[in-house]
Amino acid sequence: MTRAQAGYPAILRAHDAVHRWLAENDMVLASPPREIYHENWHRAEPDEYAVEVAVPLRPRLRHGRVESQE
């Protein structure tokens, strides 16, 4: 994400998009998401990439097991 996209509350849109993608693709969070701020965060221009949203994920369990994706 760019620095402009990563400010609060704008960064919440990235988290919302990830949650929508998870639901649409039958995936769930495996652990809490993380925001990774690049080393240049404090001096980045608004259009420079400076932040990542990392989301550990796994397939949704059905009946106690992972269903085949085929």
N, C-alpha and C positions, 0 to 999 in steps of 0.2 A: 504494500500500500504506500501511497505517497504520504508525505507529512501532512498535507492538507486533509487527506482522507482519514487520518489516524487520530485527529483530535476528538475529544468528547463533546457531544454525543455521536458524532459521525462514525466513529469506529464501531459503534453498536450495529450499524448496518452490515458490516462485514460479518459479525457474529450471527446476525439474523439470517444472512444469506447462507452461511455454513449450515445452520440448523435446518433451513429449508432443503438444502441439498441432501443432508443426512436423511431426512424423512422421505424424500423422493427416491432415494437410492437404497432404502431398507438398511441403513447403517445407523449406529448409535455411537455416542462418545465412549471411548475406552477409559479416559481420564479427563480431568479438566483441561479446557483450552488454555493456550498461553499466548501472550503477545510478546514478540521478540523485537526489541528496538535496536536497530543497527547502530554501529559505533558513531555514525555521522548524524544521528537523530537531532542533536541540539543545534547543528549548523546547517542542516539540509534546507534547501529551498522548498516551497510548498509543492512543487511538481516532481521532486526527487523521491525515489523509493527509499523508505527509511524504516518501515515496520512490516512485520509478518504476523499473521494470525496462524498459529500452529494448532492443529486439532487432531489428537490421537483418536482413531476411530476403529470400529470393528463391525462385522455384520451383526444384524439383529438376530437374536436367538429365537427360535420357534420350537416350542415343545421341548425346551431344555437343550437344544442343539442348534448348530448353524445349519441353515437350509442351503441346499445346493443353489448356485447362481445360474445353473444351466436351464 
